Amino acid sequence: MNTPGNLRSDLYSAFYQTDTSEVIEFVKWLAAAYDISEPAKILDIGCGTGRMLREFGTMGWETLGMEPDPDYITQALLVAEEFENVTVLPKGFAGIEETEEFNIIAAINGPFSYLIKIEDRIDTLRRMFQALKPGGILFLDLANFLWILNNFKDRTARTATRDGKTINLVVHHSADFHNCIFTSEELFFWDDPEEGQVRIEETHHFAITSLSELLYLIKNQGFTKIKTYNSYKARKNEKITGPRLMISAQKPR
């Protein structure tokens, strides 16, 4: 692990930072499809360790990243230092306070699912609508938990290599159907020549939201031209059939 005192960010990067090329090409296509003039001004909300910030910064887009996790934002701030057009703030969804500021607001790789309460989801969509310029677009990318529950596996296991070490990740899943919460309990472990076996545990709680609920909330907030996609390969509106819910919508001009 390379980052002193920031082990959680290293583990996140090892398992969850995949190739960004498909994502960035999709976002560029989305901006063109909704007639967003470039260079765009984008809010990357829940930016994590900043993998997309580097892409947006390289494109010349004025970029604001928001991330509430203190370990992840440490890494995101290091990315922001590389670009004059990238800023990072230690905020979550409730920290969106701007008015008609952004052309694009994107929540990539599931941060919207951390909003467990429906009133928080409603408040966040209101804040997003307010923060977008007329004609600006919203993009949400989150897990399709109804599909996941229909194909349920209570345990998954993966490995990754980081700094020459083989890291194991075992995840146990469970669902609270009464409160509509999906829980993932992660166990990272690896062998260290000095410390022996190292074990790190994390627990994440996600809201089980349906496509119909999200479409209703987005439309009710005033968004129009709502479209859905199954993956970052999509280049047209698609019926949701798989493990992801990807939704775009526009604030009327």
MARKOLGU-737154 format. One record per residue: x, y, z of N, C-alpha, C in turn; residue in one letter. Coordinates in steps of 0.001 Angstrom, whole numbers, padded with zeros to 6 digits. Each point is the difference from the previous one (the first is absolute). Layout:
N
- n.u | n.v | n.w | ca.u | ca.v | ca.w | c.u | c.v | c.w | tifi
- X | Y | Z | X | Y | Z | X | Y | Z | A
...
//
This chain:
253
- n.u | n.v | n.w | ca.u | ca.v | ca.w | c.u | c.v | c.w | tifi
- 000846 | -001189 | 000000 | -000846 | 001189 | 000000 | 000885 | 001245 | 000000 | M
- -000329 | 000944 | -000854 | 000877 | 001148 | -000175 | -000353 | 001214 | 000832 | N
- -001228 | 000112 | 000451 | -000454 | 001234 | 000618 | 000035 | -000101 | 001508 | T
- 000984 | 000620 | 000654 | 000101 | -000110 | 001457 | -001268 | 000519 | 000681 | P
- -000540 | -000814 | 000919 | -001154 | 000447 | 000772 | -001301 | 000068 | -000776 | G
- -000018 | -000537 | -001230 | -001223 | 000089 | -000792 | -000298 | -001348 | -000642 | N
- -000026 | -001034 | 000823 | -000172 | -001357 | -000476 | -001345 | -000205 | -000684 | L
- -001053 | 000629 | 000501 | -001331 | -000190 | -000577 | -000054 | 000464 | -001447 | R
- 000659 | 001108 | -000303 | 000034 | 000482 | -001384 | 000741 | -000968 | -000905 | S
- 001091 | -000580 | 000504 | 000753 | -000968 | -000794 | -000844 | -001238 | -000301 | D
- -000741 | -000474 | 000994 | -000856 | -001165 | -000215 | -001114 | 000306 | -000993 | L
- -000591 | 001174 | 000135 | -001039 | 000417 | -000950 | 000565 | 000028 | -001407 | Y
- 001177 | 000582 | -000165 | 000608 | 000104 | -001316 | 000318 | -001372 | -000579 | S
- 000434 | -000923 | 000858 | 000379 | -001330 | -000465 | -001187 | -000762 | -000587 | A
- -001187 | 000185 | 000569 | -001145 | -000818 | -000409 | -001062 | 000744 | -000808 | F
- -000090 | 001318 | 000155 | -001137 | 000698 | -000577 | 000364 | 001071 | -001021 | Y
- 001283 | 000266 | -000212 | 000377 | 000979 | -001012 | 000314 | -000721 | -001299 | Q
- -001005 | -000136 | -000835 | 000146 | -000666 | -001280 | 000368 | 001018 | -001080 | T
- 000181 | -000498 | -001203 | 000366 | 000854 | -001128 | -001052 | 001090 | -000206 | D
- 000478 | 001235 | -000132 | -000924 | 001132 | -000124 | -000343 | 000350 | -001450 | T
- 000632 | -000665 | -000960 | -000174 | 000426 | -001395 | -001448 | -000113 | -000472 | S
- -000675 | -001117 | 000342 | -001404 | -000153 | -000400 | -000878 | 001049 | 000664 | E
- 000291 | 000296 | 001270 | -000806 | 000974 | 000740 | 000131 | 001375 | -000627 | V
- 001217 | 000415 | -000276 | 000210 | 001347 | -000510 | -000578 | 000147 | -001399 | I
- 000112 | -001028 | -000824 | -000582 | 000074 | -001344 | -001521 | 000096 | 000074 | E
- -000599 | -000716 | 000967 | -001450 | 000084 | 000167 | -000414 | 001396 | 000451 | F
- 000707 | 000559 | 000980 | -000349 | 001333 | 000501 | 000156 | 001041 | -001103 | V
- 001039 | -000105 | -000812 | 000176 | 000917 | -001130 | -001150 | -000144 | -000998 | K
- -000391 | -001251 | -000274 | -001136 | -000223 | -000899 | -001281 | 000577 | 000592 | W
- -000190 | -000198 | 001312 | -001202 | 000494 | 000669 | -000074 | 001521 | -000108 | L
- 001124 | 000676 | 000217 | 000022 | 001460 | -000104 | -000384 | 000450 | -001405 | A
- 000520 | -000674 | -001003 | -000330 | 000359 | -001380 | -001462 | -000298 | -000313 | A
- -000512 | -001138 | 000530 | -001389 | -000391 | -000273 | -000990 | 001000 | 000574 | A
- 000360 | 000634 | 001120 | -000866 | 001002 | 000614 | 000407 | 001425 | -000382 | Y
- 000895 | 000110 | -000964 | 000409 | 001297 | -000543 | 000620 | 000897 | 001070 | D
- 000917 | -000573 | 000776 | 000750 | 000769 | 000992 | 001234 | 000580 | -000683 | I
- 000150 | 001297 | 000059 | 001145 | 000643 | -000637 | 001266 | -000270 | 000812 | S
- 001120 | -000170 | -000693 | 001272 | -000253 | 000676 | 000862 | 001256 | -000005 | E
- 000909 | 000130 | 000989 | 000205 | -000930 | 001110 | -001112 | 000098 | 001034 | P
- -000473 | -001136 | 000452 | -001092 | -000030 | 000963 | 000516 | 000271 | 001408 | A
- -000915 | 000352 | 000880 | 000299 | 000093 | 001431 | -000748 | -001133 | 000679 | K
- 000742 | -000887 | 000670 | -000594 | -001230 | 000519 | 000221 | -000124 | 001497 | I
- -001018 | -000521 | 000676 | 000098 | -000386 | 001405 | 000052 | -001515 | 000047 | L
- 001117 | -000544 | 000465 | 000162 | -001430 | 000217 | -000279 | -000243 | 001479 | D
- -001240 | -000372 | 000302 | -000428 | -000131 | 001381 | 000227 | -001440 | 000476 | I
- 000655 | -000144 | 001159 | 000435 | -001311 | 000439 | 001185 | -000452 | -000831 | G
- 000978 | 000885 | -000158 | 001099 | -000229 | -000945 | 001006 | -001032 | 000489 | C
- -000144 | -000505 | 001228 | 000897 | -001029 | 000493 | 001436 | 000480 | 000047 | G
- 000903 | -000816 | -000499 | 001422 | 000341 | 000026 | 000419 | 000848 | -001192 | T
- -000961 | 000338 | -000876 | 000285 | 000974 | -001049 | 000341 | -000555 | -001358 | G
- -000375 | -001255 | -000278 | 000390 | -000584 | -001286 | -000597 | 000758 | -001181 | R
- -001252 | 000492 | 000122 | -000599 | 000734 | -001112 | 000445 | 001456 | -000024 | M
- 000431 | 000528 | 001139 | 000457 | 001390 | 000025 | 001168 | 000199 | -000949 | L
- 000895 | -000969 | -000031 | 001155 | 000106 | -000899 | -000450 | 000026 | -001460 | R
- -000998 | -000807 | -000339 | -000514 | -000028 | -001375 | -000644 | 001330 | -000385 | E
- -000867 | 000506 | 000883 | -000668 | 001263 | -000300 | 001005 | 001152 | -000053 | F
- 000972 | -000030 | 000892 | 001016 | 001036 | -000001 | 000809 | 000000 | -001276 | G
- 000363 | -001185 | -000473 | 000767 | -000119 | -001242 | -000791 | 000509 | -001193 | T
- -001326 | -000189 | 000036 | -000854 | 000477 | -001092 | -000135 | 001516 | -000010 | M
- 000415 | 000656 | 001074 | -000134 | 001446 | 000079 | -001315 | 000463 | 000588 | G
- -000804 | -000939 | 000525 | -001268 | 000385 | 000620 | 000266 | 000587 | 001382 | W
- -000726 | 001051 | 000338 | 000061 | 000532 | 001358 | -000725 | -000990 | 000907 | E
- 000716 | -000528 | 000979 | -000484 | -001156 | 000746 | 000019 | 000263 | 001496 | T
- -001131 | -000314 | 000648 | -000078 | 000001 | 001459 | -000303 | -001409 | 000450 | L
- 000860 | -000546 | 000854 | -000260 | -001296 | 000602 | -000446 | 000181 | 001435 | G
- -001000 | -000748 | 000417 | -000440 | -000011 | 001391 | 000077 | -001425 | 000524 | M
- 000588 | -000162 | 001185 | 000162 | -001320 | 000601 | 000028 | 000147 | 001518 | E
- -000920 | -000670 | 000715 | -000044 | 000138 | 001453 | 000966 | -000908 | 000760 | P
- 000475 | -001079 | -000640 | 000869 | -000939 | 000705 | 001393 | 000608 | 000188 | D
- 000490 | 000107 | 001237 | 001269 | 000701 | 000251 | 001217 | -000679 | -000622 | P
- -000012 | -001328 | -000140 | 001125 | -000686 | -000622 | -000017 | 000175 | -001519 | D
- -001172 | -000168 | -000587 | -000098 | 000113 | -001452 | 000324 | 001420 | -000465 | Y
- -000487 | 000985 | 000736 | 000228 | 001379 | -000450 | 001479 | 000373 | 000091 | I
- 000752 | -000638 | 000877 | 001439 | 000241 | 000056 | 000648 | -000320 | -001345 | T
- -000422 | -001119 | -000594 | 000524 | -000373 | -001311 | -000531 | 000927 | -001094 | Q
- -001282 | 000365 | 000095 | -000591 | 000886 | -001006 | 000683 | 001363 | -000010 | A
- 000377 | 000487 | 001163 | 000699 | 001293 | 000082 | 001355 | -000061 | -000692 | L
- 000664 | -001145 | 000054 | 001273 | -000158 | -000695 | -000202 | 000075 | -001518 | L
- -001105 | -000561 | -000475 | -000322 | 000105 | -001430 | -000264 | 001451 | -000375 | V
- -000775 | 000697 | 000830 | -000359 | 001391 | -000300 | 001231 | 000893 | -000089 | A
- 001037 | -000327 | 000756 | 001215 | 000811 | -000036 | 000679 | -000028 | -001358 | E
- -000327 | -000984 | -000828 | 000612 | -000119 | -001318 | -000646 | 000932 | -001030 | E
- -001159 | 000574 | 000332 | -000769 | 000757 | -001000 | -000467 | 001331 | 000573 | F
- 000078 | 001045 | -000810 | -000525 | 001297 | 000407 | -001523 | 000032 | -000075 | E
- -000579 | -000868 | -000800 | -001442 | 000016 | -000232 | -000763 | -001020 | 000847 | N
- 000655 | -000607 | 001001 | -000646 | -000999 | 000844 | 000071 | 000439 | 001462 | V
- -001168 | -000028 | 000658 | -000100 | 000344 | 001419 | -000712 | -001140 | 000717 | T
- 000386 | -000261 | 001239 | -000629 | -001055 | 000790 | -000432 | 000570 | 001343 | V
- -001217 | -000359 | 000433 | -000522 | 000447 | 001285 | -000456 | -001201 | 000830 | L
- 000175 | 000074 | 001334 | -000401 | -001105 | 000876 | -001498 | 000044 | 000296 | P
- -000802 | -000279 | -000999 | -001450 | 000089 | 000143 | -000672 | -001205 | -000644 | K
- -001218 | -000281 | 000478 | -000846 | -001005 | -000615 | -001169 | 000666 | -000705 | G
- -001061 | -000770 | -000227 | -001150 | 000516 | -000745 | -000633 | 001209 | 000687 | F
- -000036 | -000013 | 001325 | -000605 | 001122 | 000721 | 000824 | 001269 | -000123 | A
- 001215 | -000108 | -000513 | 000849 | 001171 | -000192 | -000179 | 000690 | -001333 | G
- -000890 | -000513 | -000838 | -000281 | 000661 | -001282 | -000896 | 001201 | 000278 | I
- 000566 | 001189 | -000083 | -000731 | 001223 | 000353 | -000001 | 001025 | -001133 | E
- 000631 | -000332 | -001136 | 000111 | 000956 | -001102 | -001342 | 000189 | -000716 | E
- -000099 | 001097 | -000728 | -001182 | 000294 | -000810 | 000433 | 000268 | -001440 | T
- -000527 | -000810 | -000924 | 000276 | 000146 | -001443 | 001496 | 000157 | -000269 | E
- 000775 | -000962 | 000511 | 001461 | 000080 | -000045 | 000624 | -000977 | -000993 | E
- -000625 | -001172 | -000201 | 000643 | -001081 | -000743 | -000772 | -000365 | -001261 | F
- 000755 | -000450 | -001013 | -000611 | -000577 | -001201 | -000348 | -001472 | 000214 | N
- 000813 | -000674 | 000830 | -000172 | -001432 | 000249 | 000213 | -000276 | 001485 | I
- -000875 | -000822 | 000563 | 000228 | -000575 | 001328 | -000031 | -001510 | -000168 | I
- 001090 | -000655 | 000395 | 000115 | -001444 | -000177 | 000287 | -000670 | 001329 | A
- -000737 | -001068 | 000287 | 000244 | -000844 | 001176 | 000338 | -001387 | -000538 | A
- 001293 | -000276 | -000147 | 000498 | -001191 | -000686 | 000397 | -001068 | 001014 | I
- -000330 | -001245 | -000332 | 000388 | -001158 | 000805 | -000708 | -000067 | 001353 | N
- -001262 | 000438 | 000012 | -000881 | -000345 | 001102 | -000145 | 000887 | 001210 | G
- 000566 | 001216 | 000052 | -000139 | 000759 | 001253 | -001437 | 000340 | 000357 | P
- -000887 | 000126 | -001000 | -001395 | 000345 | 000290 | -000671 | -001069 | 000866 | F
- 000479 | -001240 | -000080 | -000602 | -001096 | 000768 | 000268 | 000111 | 001488 | S
- 000958 | 000830 | 000396 | 000267 | 000197 | 001424 | -001072 | 000855 | 000675 | Y
- -000885 | 000581 | -000786 | -001102 | 000789 | 000567 | -001110 | -000960 | 000405 | L
- 000041 | -000426 | 001252 | -000903 | -001044 | 000477 | -001446 | 000486 | 000097 | I
- -000189 | 001246 | 000450 | -001347 | 000514 | 000217 | -000537 | 000651 | -001268 | K
- -001261 | -000238 | -000292 | -000586 | 000556 | -001211 | -000031 | 001526 | 000044 | I
- -000159 | 000575 | 001205 | 000000 | 001458 | 000091 | 001367 | 000571 | -000370 | E
- 001067 | -000756 | 000248 | 001339 | 000445 | -000402 | 000168 | -000084 | -001515 | D
- -000591 | -001018 | -000605 | 000070 | -000117 | -001463 | -000771 | 001149 | -000651 | R
- -001151 | 000319 | 000559 | -000794 | 001117 | -000534 | 000757 | 001314 | 000155 | I
- 000581 | 000219 | 001178 | 000749 | 001230 | 000252 | 001205 | 000110 | -000927 | D
- 000685 | -001109 | -000225 | 001175 | 000012 | -000880 | -000383 | 000338 | -001434 | T
- -001075 | -000579 | -000498 | -000430 | 000311 | -001365 | -000433 | 001454 | -000122 | L
- -000599 | 000541 | 001064 | -000352 | 001421 | 000003 | 001254 | 000860 | -000083 | R
- 001006 | -000354 | 000789 | 001256 | 000747 | -000015 | 000684 | -000091 | -001367 | R
- -000032 | -001172 | -000591 | 000607 | -000182 | -001313 | -000708 | 000840 | -001054 | M
- -001324 | -000028 | 000036 | -000772 | 000788 | -000965 | 000346 | 001480 | 000148 | F
- 000071 | 000479 | 001233 | 000313 | 001406 | 000253 | 001412 | 000350 | -000463 | Q
- 000941 | -000930 | 000167 | 001401 | 000286 | -000316 | 000304 | -000044 | -001490 | A
- -000876 | -000614 | -000781 | 000231 | -000077 | -001438 | -000437 | 001274 | -000707 | L
- 000755 | 000371 | -001010 | -000426 | 001080 | -000874 | -001192 | -000483 | -000835 | K
- -000840 | 000898 | -000497 | -001046 | -000432 | -000936 | 000631 | -000736 | -001180 | P
- -000544 | -001159 | -000310 | 000577 | -000836 | -001046 | 001046 | -000963 | 000514 | G
- 000401 | 000141 | 001270 | 000994 | -000891 | 000588 | -000549 | -001392 | 000222 | G
- 000904 | -000970 | 000153 | -000445 | -001392 | 000097 | 000472 | -000659 | 001298 | I
- -000831 | -000919 | 000453 | 000268 | -000842 | 001156 | 000310 | -001400 | -000503 | L
- 001001 | -000644 | 000593 | 000293 | -001390 | -000329 | 000221 | -000784 | 001285 | F
- -000813 | -001042 | 000199 | 000120 | -000886 | 001155 | 000393 | -001391 | -000470 | L
- 000977 | -000585 | 000665 | 000440 | -001368 | -000269 | -000015 | -000737 | 001331 | D
- -000874 | -000992 | 000139 | -000113 | -000723 | 001263 | -000385 | -001445 | -000244 | L
- 000146 | -000813 | 001016 | -000316 | -001415 | -000114 | -001501 | -000209 | -000115 | A
- -000381 | -000979 | -000815 | -001399 | -000402 | -000125 | -000239 | -001137 | 000992 | N
- -000357 | 000369 | 001230 | -000074 | -000998 | 001062 | -001140 | -000994 | -000211 | F
- -001031 | 000367 | -000730 | -001055 | -000983 | -000280 | 000542 | -001124 | -000876 | L
- 000812 | 000337 | -000997 | 000644 | -001013 | -000827 | 000962 | -000827 | 000851 | W
- 000770 | 000677 | 000851 | 000974 | -000698 | 000842 | -000696 | -000985 | 000941 | I
- -001121 | 000408 | 000577 | -000729 | -000900 | 000901 | -000596 | -001178 | -000762 | L
- -000377 | 000217 | -001249 | -000537 | -001091 | -000813 | 001084 | -001002 | -000391 | N
- 001247 | 000448 | 000047 | 001148 | -000855 | -000325 | 000934 | -000073 | 001219 | N
- -000600 | -000151 | 001172 | 000710 | 000235 | 001253 | 001084 | -001024 | 000282 | F
- 001162 | 000520 | 000417 | 001088 | -000802 | 000546 | 000382 | 000636 | 001338 | K
- -000051 | -000796 | 001067 | 000269 | 000601 | 001315 | 001487 | 000179 | 000268 | D
- 000851 | -000557 | -000886 | 001445 | 000138 | 000194 | 000689 | 000101 | -001349 | R
- 000893 | 000950 | -000146 | 000839 | 000096 | -001187 | 001453 | 000149 | 000450 | T
- 000927 | -000429 | -000848 | 001418 | 000072 | 000337 | 000794 | 000445 | -001222 | A
- 001003 | 000835 | 000243 | 000850 | 000519 | -001067 | 001422 | 000141 | 000528 | R
- 000943 | 000123 | -000914 | 001375 | 000317 | 000379 | 000508 | 001135 | -000877 | T
- 000976 | 000724 | 000507 | 000657 | 001073 | -000749 | 001451 | 000063 | 000442 | A
- 000837 | 000568 | -000848 | 001415 | 000156 | 000331 | 000309 | 001469 | 000205 | T
- 000635 | 000317 | 001101 | 000346 | 001387 | 000334 | 001392 | 000020 | 000612 | R
- 000934 | 000715 | -000628 | 001375 | 000094 | 000492 | 000615 | -001379 | 000226 | D
- -000288 | -000920 | -000915 | 000578 | -001332 | 000086 | -000699 | -000943 | 000953 | G
- -001015 | 000465 | 000704 | -000740 | -000839 | 000949 | -001305 | -000473 | -000626 | K
- -000353 | -001243 | 000250 | -001301 | -000514 | -000412 | -000998 | 000280 | 001110 | T
- -001016 | 000791 | -000316 | -001013 | 000385 | 000986 | -001279 | -000773 | -000290 | I
- -000577 | -000555 | 001015 | -001260 | -000731 | -000123 | -001144 | 000870 | 000504 | N
- -001127 | -000093 | -000675 | -001212 | 000699 | 000434 | -001163 | -000985 | -000003 | L
- -000606 | -000180 | 001165 | -001210 | -000816 | 000123 | -001125 | 000918 | 000452 | V
- -001110 | -000046 | -000716 | -001132 | 000873 | 000314 | -001228 | -000854 | 000303 | V
- -000615 | 000258 | 001144 | -001275 | -000641 | 000346 | -001121 | 001024 | -000179 | H
- -001087 | -000444 | -000620 | -001125 | 000881 | -000302 | -001235 | -000443 | 000778 | H
- -000802 | 000984 | 000386 | -001276 | -000302 | 000634 | -000982 | 001120 | -000320 | S
- -001282 | -000297 | 000154 | -001036 | 000986 | -000321 | -000995 | 000113 | 001139 | A
- -000303 | 001241 | 000365 | -001061 | 000314 | 000960 | -001199 | 000448 | -000833 | D
- -000936 | -000919 | -000236 | -001111 | 000300 | -000899 | -000982 | 000989 | 000617 | F
- -000097 | 000014 | 001324 | -000926 | 000922 | 000644 | 000436 | 001449 | -000210 | H
- 001296 | 000262 | 000169 | 000509 | 001372 | -000135 | 000634 | 000276 | -001364 | N
- -000020 | -001000 | -000878 | 000548 | 000145 | -001357 | 001472 | 000421 | 000031 | C
- 000796 | -000778 | 000738 | 001430 | 000280 | 000121 | 000786 | -001252 | -000382 | I
- 000968 | 000187 | -000878 | 000909 | -001062 | -000418 | 001339 | 000242 | 000684 | F
- 000530 | -001016 | 000669 | 001241 | 000152 | 000757 | 001096 | -000881 | -000588 | T
- 001181 | 000601 | -000165 | 001189 | -000736 | -000437 | 001045 | 000080 | 001109 | S
- 000420 | -001157 | 000478 | 001056 | -000078 | 001013 | 001276 | -000497 | -000679 | E
- 000998 | 000880 | -000081 | 001226 | -000293 | -000722 | 001111 | -000408 | 000961 | E
- 000721 | -001058 | -000354 | 001199 | -000403 | 000731 | 001172 | -000041 | -000975 | L
- 000949 | 000900 | 000198 | 001245 | 000001 | -000759 | 001064 | -000696 | 000858 | F
- 000788 | -000887 | -000602 | 001076 | -000614 | 000775 | 001153 | -000410 | -000918 | F
- 001208 | 000060 | 000563 | 001199 | -000384 | -000732 | 001098 | -000330 | 000992 | W
- 001023 | -000660 | -000490 | 001128 | -000392 | 000848 | 001106 | 001039 | -000102 | D
- 000451 | 000466 | 001148 | 001096 | 000957 | 000074 | 001198 | -000690 | 000655 | D
- 001199 | 000129 | -000581 | 001161 | -000710 | 000559 | 000340 | 000407 | 001421 | P
- -000381 | 001201 | 000404 | 000324 | 000458 | 001357 | -001187 | -000118 | 000953 | E
- -001193 | 000284 | -000487 | -001183 | 000037 | 000869 | -000815 | -001276 | -000018 | E
- 000311 | -000918 | -000884 | -000835 | -001180 | -000158 | -001217 | 000334 | -000854 | G
- -001128 | -000667 | 000270 | -001200 | 000282 | -000787 | -000648 | 001294 | 000474 | Q
- -000225 | 000898 | -000950 | -000656 | 001281 | 000277 | -001448 | -000109 | -000432 | V
- -000923 | 000473 | 000843 | -001430 | -000062 | -000291 | -000609 | 001393 | 000194 | R
- -000761 | 000430 | -001000 | -000717 | 001270 | 000059 | -001466 | -000277 | -000314 | I
- -000900 | 000476 | 000842 | -001434 | -000224 | -000207 | -000728 | 001326 | -000208 | E
- -000934 | -000001 | -000944 | -000831 | 001175 | -000257 | -001431 | -000456 | -000246 | E
- -000958 | 000825 | 000418 | -001412 | -000289 | -000231 | -000641 | 001170 | -000714 | T
- -000767 | -000301 | -001051 | -000677 | 001031 | -000783 | -001495 | -000316 | -000051 | H
- -000810 | 001046 | 000190 | -001454 | -000128 | -000086 | -000508 | 000804 | -001186 | H
- -000841 | -000621 | -000815 | -000512 | 000650 | -001201 | -001530 | -000060 | -000028 | F
- -000598 | 001036 | -000561 | -001451 | -000002 | -000179 | -000374 | -000895 | -001178 | A
- -000989 | -000847 | 000211 | -000549 | -000801 | -001095 | -001066 | 000851 | -000686 | I
- 000367 | 000581 | -001122 | -000927 | 000868 | -000730 | -000326 | -000633 | -001340 | T
- -001214 | 000189 | -000442 | -000424 | -000541 | -001290 | 000113 | 001070 | -001078 | S
- 000041 | -000436 | -001228 | 000027 | 000932 | -001127 | -001250 | 000868 | 000005 | L
- -001164 | -000593 | 000271 | -001244 | 000776 | -000038 | 000011 | 001103 | 001050 | S
- 000554 | -000283 | 001192 | 000089 | 001039 | 001037 | 000911 | 001133 | -000454 | E
- 001166 | -000354 | -000535 | 000952 | 001023 | -000429 | -000562 | 000853 | -001120 | L
- -000648 | -000640 | -000967 | -000583 | 000762 | -001110 | -001074 | 000958 | 000505 | L
- -000799 | -000466 | 000948 | -001040 | 000872 | 000571 | 000626 | 001197 | 000709 | Y
- 001005 | -000257 | 000843 | 000618 | 001090 | 000762 | 000696 | 000997 | -000927 | L
- 000672 | -000498 | -001009 | 000710 | 000882 | -000940 | -000989 | 000851 | -000785 | I
- -001053 | -000630 | -000505 | -001004 | 000740 | -000763 | -000730 | 000998 | 000887 | K
- -000313 | -000401 | 001219 | -000732 | 000861 | 000917 | 000799 | 001235 | 000384 | N
- 001321 | -000094 | -000077 | 000850 | 001137 | 000328 | 000042 | 001022 | -001131 | Q
- -000455 | -000394 | -001188 | -000042 | 000934 | -001127 | 000892 | -000371 | -001164 | G
- 000757 | -001090 | 000121 | 000876 | -000431 | -001091 | -000822 | -000538 | -001176 | F
- 000548 | 000153 | -001183 | -000624 | -000518 | -001215 | 001039 | -000803 | -000789 | T
- -000428 | -000543 | -001139 | 000875 | -000771 | -000900 | 000778 | -001060 | 000782 | K
- -000755 | -000779 | 000757 | 000592 | -001032 | 000850 | 000278 | -001250 | -000839 | I
- 001224 | -000521 | 000116 | 000397 | -001184 | -000754 | 000715 | -000982 | 000932 | K
- -000029 | -001287 | -000362 | 000618 | -001034 | 000814 | 000970 | -000832 | -000849 | T
- 001003 | -000550 | 000672 | 001050 | -000759 | -000682 | 000432 | -001159 | 000897 | Y
- 000513 | -001070 | -000630 | 000484 | -001163 | 000739 | 001498 | 000020 | 000258 | N
- 000747 | 000731 | -000821 | 001452 | -000007 | 000152 | 000581 | 001237 | -000669 | S
- 001299 | 000171 | 000180 | 000683 | 001137 | -000618 | 000259 | -000211 | -001488 | Y
- -000363 | -001165 | -000513 | 000072 | -000227 | -001444 | -001211 | 000584 | -000721 | K
- -001054 | 000333 | 000733 | -001258 | 000453 | -000612 | 000184 | 001324 | -000733 | A
- -000732 | 000132 | -001107 | -000040 | 001261 | -000727 | -001430 | 000350 | -000405 | R
- -000950 | -000586 | 000733 | -001412 | 000312 | -000206 | -000771 | -000412 | 001241 | K
- -001234 | 000481 | 000085 | -000882 | -000366 | 001107 | -000242 | -001506 | -000008 | N
- 000125 | -000649 | 001175 | -000161 | -001445 | 000087 | -000947 | -000386 | 001129 | E
- -000684 | -001123 | -000163 | -000767 | -000601 | 001087 | 000975 | -000635 | 000977 | K
- -000190 | 000249 | 001301 | 000903 | -000549 | 001010 | -000226 | -001507 | 000135 | I
- 001081 | -000769 | -000179 | -000097 | -001462 | 000045 | 001066 | -000652 | 000862 | T
- 000934 | 000776 | 000568 | 001141 | -000606 | 000668 | 000292 | 000581 | 001368 | G
- 001232 | -000139 | 000463 | 000346 | 000341 | 001382 | 000229 | 001474 | 000289 | P
- -000118 | 000867 | -001018 | 000215 | 001424 | 000251 | -001207 | 000820 | -000432 | R
- -000228 | 001096 | 000740 | -000980 | 001012 | -000374 | 000778 | 001250 | -000395 | L
- -000071 | 000389 | -001243 | 000678 | 001197 | -000472 | -001050 | 000909 | -000622 | M
- -000099 | 001203 | 000529 | -001083 | 000897 | -000373 | 000566 | 001387 | -000303 | I
- -000443 | 000580 | -001106 | 000328 | 001401 | -000293 | -001297 | 000801 | -000133 | S
- 000088 | 001290 | 000302 | -001171 | 000872 | -000081 | 000479 | 001431 | -000156 | A
- -000884 | 000853 | -000502 | 000382 | 001387 | -000293 | -000892 | 000975 | 000750 | Q
- 000625 | 001072 | 000487 | -000753 | 001127 | 000532 | -000473 | 000838 | -001173 | K
- -001290 | 000298 | -000105 | -000499 | 000738 | -001172 | 000753 | 001328 | -000200 | P
- 000184 | 000342 | -001248 | 000700 | 001244 | -000344 | -000918 | 001188 | 000254 | R
//
